[in-house]
């Protein structure tokens, strides 16, 4: 049993269940770590259990009970823990082998979704909501979160501590949300699901570009939200966006494990059925009135996904959609994407100028895709020496191993081309 793989793929679901059982974020995290330590000792000797995830839940629960007894807090938690004894008596329940588990009826039989709604309580700031969701549901480290939010590690650690304390002190329940909660928290929940997918689609660190289990989980959660909501059009737009992106996953990394850019991908590897479904879901959402951030991004993704060749990509329309997106939901990252789209639509110099303006933005100082995009435009313009410098700058900021290898390859390519010496 590969315990590291189990942790990467299942820790979010396991931790979500433990938080439900124990009602305490910190206690659940600590007991899960102890359960992993026990597994490292026992499994090599006794062999792995039939259901490793359920074994970890059960072991962590028993360790929590021991801890609470020692600390004389067992009485106040006993009723809460006993409530789920039937669940633990049948450990395989709730841990299906299928990443795309089907629901017999529309209900919140889903610990991760409960946890997301808890993390997205309006009593917390949006930054705290997102950070706590990514930390608990995705297992993203405090260091990775600090880099993503462009804040010091100590600041992010304090933000997480305060968020968990607020949930505990305010008595925010970990339970099925009411209909009013669905509406009140929907924007934050959709953002959380979107960011879970993003972490899966482009892992912030590690030796894999894509974390498929997170992509699949985000798509599943979006399907549940679409079924729950009376007017699911924004959720449908998000589902469409993720389906269209995910359709290209198999082509994003070559057989040698190296990153393959969109224009160089083998489009026969794209999943046509997923593209069809994503396009249909998007059209349904647009007809229903979806016009927010996810609808615009899904429209951009649909133009990419439905282009038969890279040359057929309608970059002018993509640049126009990014312009609308920027006016409605402005962000520095969207500005980078729009600059690239402008360049690819036929005006490389203008796109480069837009990127150079963005370099003055403090929040983009550590964003490695900005110098990477600038390097690519410089390479296309034949300015190899400058391109090499920008690739090296991006290399110094990247943290994903696949991206690092790609940037090193680009540096070697511009050096070999001889343009760098011109």
C-alpha positions in Angstrom: 0.0 0.0 0.0 1.4 3.4 -1.1 0.5 5.5 2.0 1.8 8.7 0.3 -0.5 8.1 -2.6 -3.4 7.3 -0.3 -2.7 10.6 1.6 -2.6 12.6 -1.6 -5.8 11.1 -3.0 -8.0 10.5 0.0 -6.8 12.8 2.8 -9.4 15.5 2.0 -12.3 13.0 2.3 -10.9 11.4 5.4 -10.3 14.7 7.2 -13.8 15.9 6.2 -15.3 12.9 7.8 -13.2 13.2 11.0 -14.2 16.9 11.3 -17.8 15.8 11.1 -17.2 13.1 13.7 -15.2 15.2 16.1 -16.5 18.7 15.5 -13.0 20.1 15.8 -10.6 21.0 13.0 -7.4 20.9 15.0 -8.2 17.7 16.8 -9.2 16.0 13.5 -5.9 17.0 11.9 -3.8 15.9 14.8 -5.5 12.5 15.1 -5.2 11.8 11.4 -1.5 12.4 11.6 -1.3 10.0 14.5 -3.4 7.4 12.5 -0.9 7.8 9.6 2.0 7.2 12.0 0.3 4.0 13.3 -0.3 2.8 9.8 3.4 3.3 9.0 4.2 0.9 11.9 1.4 -1.7 11.4 0.8 -2.0 7.7 4.2 -3.2 6.6 4.0 -6.0 9.3 0.3 -6.9 9.2 -0.5 -5.9 5.6 -2.9 -3.1 4.6 -6.5 -3.3 5.6 -9.3 -4.0 3.0 -10.5 -0.4 3.3 -7.5 1.8 4.2 -9.4 5.1 4.3 -12.0 3.7 6.7 -9.3 2.2 8.8 -7.7 5.6 9.2 -11.0 7.2 10.1 -11.7 4.5 12.7 -8.1 4.7 14.2 -8.1 8.4 14.3 -11.5 8.4 16.0 -10.4 6.0 18.7 -7.2 8.1 19.3 -9.4 11.2 19.7 -11.6 9.4 22.2 -8.5 8.5 24.2 -7.2 12.1 24.0 -10.6 13.5 25.1 -10.7 11.1 28.1 -7.3 12.1 29.2 -8.2 15.7 28.9 -11.6 15.1 30.6 -13.5 16.5 27.6 -15.0 13.2 26.7 -18.4 13.9 28.3 -19.1 17.0 26.2 -18.1 15.2 23.0 -19.5 11.7 23.7 -23.0 12.2 22.3 -21.5 13.8 19.2 -19.1 10.9 18.6 -21.7 8.2 19.5 -24.1 9.6 16.9 -21.8 8.2 14.1 -21.0 4.8 15.7 -23.3 3.0 13.1 -21.3 4.7 10.3 -18.0 3.4 11.8 -19.4 -0.1 12.3 -19.7 -0.3 8.5 -16.4 1.4 7.5 -16.8 0.8 3.8 -19.8 3.0 3.6 -18.9 6.5 2.4 -15.7 5.4 0.8 -16.7 4.1 -2.6 -13.9 3.2 -5.0 -15.6 5.4 -7.6 -14.3 9.0 -7.9 -17.5 9.9 -9.6 -19.9 8.5 -7.0 -23.6 8.7 -8.1 -26.2 9.9 -5.8 -29.5 7.9 -5.5 -31.3 11.1 -4.4 -30.4 14.8 -4.0 -29.1 15.1 -0.5 -26.0 16.3 1.4 -24.6 12.8 1.9 -21.2 14.3 1.3 -18.8 15.3 4.1 -16.6 17.3 1.8 -19.5 19.5 0.7 -20.6 19.9 4.3 -17.1 21.0 5.1 -17.0 23.5 2.2 -20.2 25.1 3.4 -18.8 25.3 7.0 -15.6 26.9 5.7 -17.6 29.3 3.6 -19.7 30.7 6.5 -20.2 34.4 6.1 -18.8 35.1 9.5 -15.4 34.4 7.9 -13.7 36.8 5.5 -13.4 35.6 1.9 -9.7 35.1 2.2 -10.2 32.9 5.3 -13.0 31.0 3.6 -10.9 30.1 0.6 -7.7 29.4 2.6 -9.4 27.1 5.1 -11.2 25.2 2.3 -8.0 24.6 0.4 -6.1 23.6 3.5 -8.7 21.1 4.8 -10.3 19.8 1.6 -7.3 19.8 -0.7 -4.5 19.3 1.8 -2.6 22.3 0.4 0.2 23.2 2.9 0.3 26.5 4.7 3.5 27.4 2.8 1.8 26.8 -0.6 -1.2 28.9 0.5 1.1 31.7 1.6 2.7 31.7 -1.8 -0.7 31.6 -3.6 -2.1 34.5 -1.5 1.3 36.4 -1.7 1.6 36.7 2.1 4.2 35.6 4.6 3.9 32.0 5.9 3.3 33.3 9.5 0.5 35.5 8.3 -1.2 32.6 6.6 -0.8 30.4 9.6 -2.4 33.0 11.8 -5.2 33.4 9.3 -6.0 29.7 9.5 -5.8 29.6 13.3 -8.2 32.6 13.6 -10.6 31.0 11.1 -10.8 27.7 12.9 -11.1 29.5 16.3 -14.0 31.6 14.9 -15.8 28.5 13.7 -15.4 26.9 17.2 -16.2 30.0 19.3 -19.2 31.0 17.2 -20.6 27.5 17.3 -20.8 27.4 13.5 -22.5 24.0 12.9 -21.0 21.3 10.7 -24.2 20.2 9.1 -26.5 20.2 6.0 -27.1 23.8 5.1 -30.6 25.3 5.0 -32.0 26.6 1.7 -31.2 30.1 2.8 -27.6 29.1 3.4 -27.3 27.7 -0.1 -28.1 31.1 -1.6 -26.1 33.1 1.0 -22.9 31.1 0.6 -23.2 30.1 -3.0 -20.6 32.5 -4.4 -18.0 31.4 -1.8 -18.8 27.7 -2.3 -18.5 28.0 -6.1 -15.2 29.8 -5.7 -14.0 27.1 -3.3 -14.9 24.3 -5.8 -13.3 26.2 -8.6 -10.0 26.6 -6.7 -10.1 22.9 -5.8 -10.2 22.2 -9.5 -7.4 24.7 -10.2 -5.2 23.0 -7.7 -5.9 19.7 -9.5 -5.4 21.1 -13.0 -2.2 22.9 -12.2 -0.7 21.6 -9.0 1.1 24.3 -7.0 4.0 22.0 -6.2 5.2 18.4 -6.5 6.3 16.1 -9.3 2.9 16.0 -11.2 1.4 18.7 -13.2 -2.2 17.4 -12.7 -3.8 16.0 -9.5 -6.6 14.1 -11.2 -8.3 13.1 -8.0 -8.9 16.8 -7.2 -10.2 17.6 -10.7 -12.6 14.6 -10.5 -13.8 15.7 -7.0 -14.4 19.3 -8.0 -16.4 18.1 -11.0 -18.4 15.8 -8.8 -19.1 18.5 -6.3 -20.3 20.8 -9.1 -22.7 18.2 -10.3 -24.1 17.9 -6.8 -24.6 21.7 -6.6 -26.3 21.7 -10.0 -28.8 19.1 -8.7 -29.4 20.9 -5.4 -30.0 24.4 -6.6 -33.4 25.6 -7.9 -31.7 27.9 -10.4 -28.3 26.2 -11.0 -27.1 28.3 -13.9 -24.0 29.8 -12.4 -23.1 26.3 -11.0 -23.7 24.9 -14.5 -21.3 27.5 -15.9 -18.7 26.4 -13.5 -19.3 22.7 -14.3 -19.0 23.5 -18.0 -15.7 25.3 -17.4 -14.2 22.4 -15.5 -15.4 19.8 -18.0 -13.9 21.7 -20.9 -10.6 22.2 -19.1 -10.5 18.6 -17.9 -11.1 17.3 -21.4 -7.6 18.3 -22.4 -5.8 16.8 -19.4 -4.4 13.7 -21.2 -2.7 15.9 -23.8 -1.1 18.4 -21.3 1.8 16.0 -20.4 3.7 14.0 -22.9 4.7 10.3 -22.7 8.0 11.4 -21.2 6.2 13.3 -18.4 7.0 16.7 -19.9 4.6 19.7 -20.2 3.0 20.2 -23.6 1.6 23.7 -24.4 -1.9 24.1 -25.7 -0.9 24.9 -29.3 1.4 21.8 -29.4 -1.0 19.3 -27.9 -2.2 16.2 -29.8 -5.9 17.0 -30.1 -6.8 13.4 -30.8 -6.1 12.9 -27.1 -8.8 15.4 -26.1 -12.0 13.8 -24.8 -14.6 14.6 -27.4 -17.5 13.4 -25.2 -16.5 15.7 -22.4 -16.1 18.6 -24.8 -19.7 17.9 -26.1 -21.1 17.7 -22.6 -19.2 20.8 -21.4 -20.4 22.8 -24.4 -24.0 21.7 -23.9 -24.0 22.5 -20.2 -22.5 25.9 -21.1 -25.2 26.6 -23.6 -27.9 25.6 -21.1 -26.3 27.9 -18.5 -26.2 30.9 -20.9 -29.8 30.3 -21.9 -30.7 30.3 -18.3 -29.0 33.7 -17.7 -25.6 32.8 -16.5 -23.3 35.8 -17.2 -20.7 35.8 -14.4 -17.1 34.9 -14.2 -17.5 31.2 -14.8 -19.8 31.7 -17.8 -17.2 34.0 -19.4 -14.3 31.7 -18.7 -16.2 28.7 -19.9 -17.0 30.5 -23.1 -13.3 31.1 -23.6 -12.5 27.4 -22.9 -15.2 26.3 -25.3 -13.5 28.3 -28.1 -10.2 26.5 -27.4 -11.8 23.1 -27.0 -13.9 23.2 -30.2 -11.1 24.5 -32.4 -10.0 21.6 -34.6 -6.5 22.9 -34.9 -4.4 25.6 -33.1 -4.5 27.8 -36.2 -8.4 27.8 -36.1 -8.5 29.2 -32.6 -10.5 32.4 -32.6 -8.0 34.5 -30.6 -9.8 37.8 -31.4 -13.0 36.6 -29.8 -11.0 35.2 -26.8 -9.3 38.5 -26.3 -12.7 40.2 -26.4 -14.1 37.9 -23.8 -11.1 38.5 -21.6 -11.8 42.2 -22.0 -15.4 41.7 -20.7 -14.1 39.5 -17.9 -11.6 42.1 -16.9 -14.3 44.8 -16.7 -16.6 42.7 -14.6 -14.2 40.7 -12.5 -10.8 42.4 -12.7 -7.7 40.6 -11.5 -4.1 40.7 -12.3 -4.1 37.1 -13.5 -6.9 37.8 -16.0 -4.9 40.8 -17.3 -2.0 38.5 -18.0 -4.3 36.1 -19.9 -5.8 39.0 -21.9 -2.4 40.3 -22.8 -1.4 36.8 -24.2 -4.7 36.6 -26.1 -4.1 40.0 -27.6 -0.6 38.9 -28.7 -1.9 35.6 -30.2 -4.7 37.5 -32.0 -1.9 39.0 -34.2 -0.4 41.9 -32.2 2.7 40.5 -30.5 4.2 43.9 -29.7 1.0 45.2 -28.1 0.6 42.0 -26.0 4.3 42.3 -24.9 3.6 46.0 -23.9 0.6 45.0 -21.8 2.8 42.4 -20.0 5.5 44.9 -19.3 3.0 47.2 -17.8 1.8 44.4 -15.5 5.4 43.9 -14.3 5.0 47.0 -12.2 2.2 45.4 -10.2 3.3 44.3 -6.7 0.9 41.4 -6.5 2.5 39.8 -9.7 6.0 40.0 -8.5 6.0 36.3 -7.5 3.7 35.1 -10.3 5.9 32.9 -12.4 3.5 32.7 -15.4 4.1 36.5 -16.1 7.8 36.2 -17.0 7.0 32.8 -18.7 4.4 34.5 -20.9 6.7 37.4 -21.6 9.5 35.0 -22.6 7.3 33.2 -25.0 6.3 36.5 -26.8 10.0 37.6 -26.9 10.9 34.2 -28.4 8.2 34.6 -31.1 9.6 38.1 -31.9 13.1 36.6 -32.3 14.5 38.4 -29.3 16.2 35.3 -27.9 18.6 36.8 -25.4 15.8 38.7 -23.7 13.6 35.6 -23.8 16.3 33.5 -22.1 16.4 36.0 -19.3 12.7 35.9 -18.7 12.6 32.1 -18.8 15.3 32.1 -16.2 13.3 34.5 -14.1 10.2 32.3 -14.3 12.4 29.3 -13.5 13.4 31.0 -10.2 9.7 31.4 -9.2 8.2 28.1 -10.4 7.6 25.4 -7.8 6.0 22.5 -9.8 8.6 20.0 -11.0 7.0 19.6 -14.5 6.9 23.3 -15.1 10.5 23.7 -13.9 11.7 21.0 -16.4 9.7 22.7 -19.2 11.3 26.1 -18.4 14.7 24.6 -18.4 14.0 23.0 -21.8 12.9 26.4 -23.1 16.2 28.0 -21.9 18.2 25.3 -23.7 16.1 25.7 -26.9 16.7 29.5 -27.2 20.4 28.9 -26.5 20.6 26.3 -29.2 18.7 28.3 -31.7 21.5 30.7 -31.9 19.1 33.6 -31.6 20.3 34.2 -28.0 23.7 35.3 -29.4 22.3 37.7 -31.9 
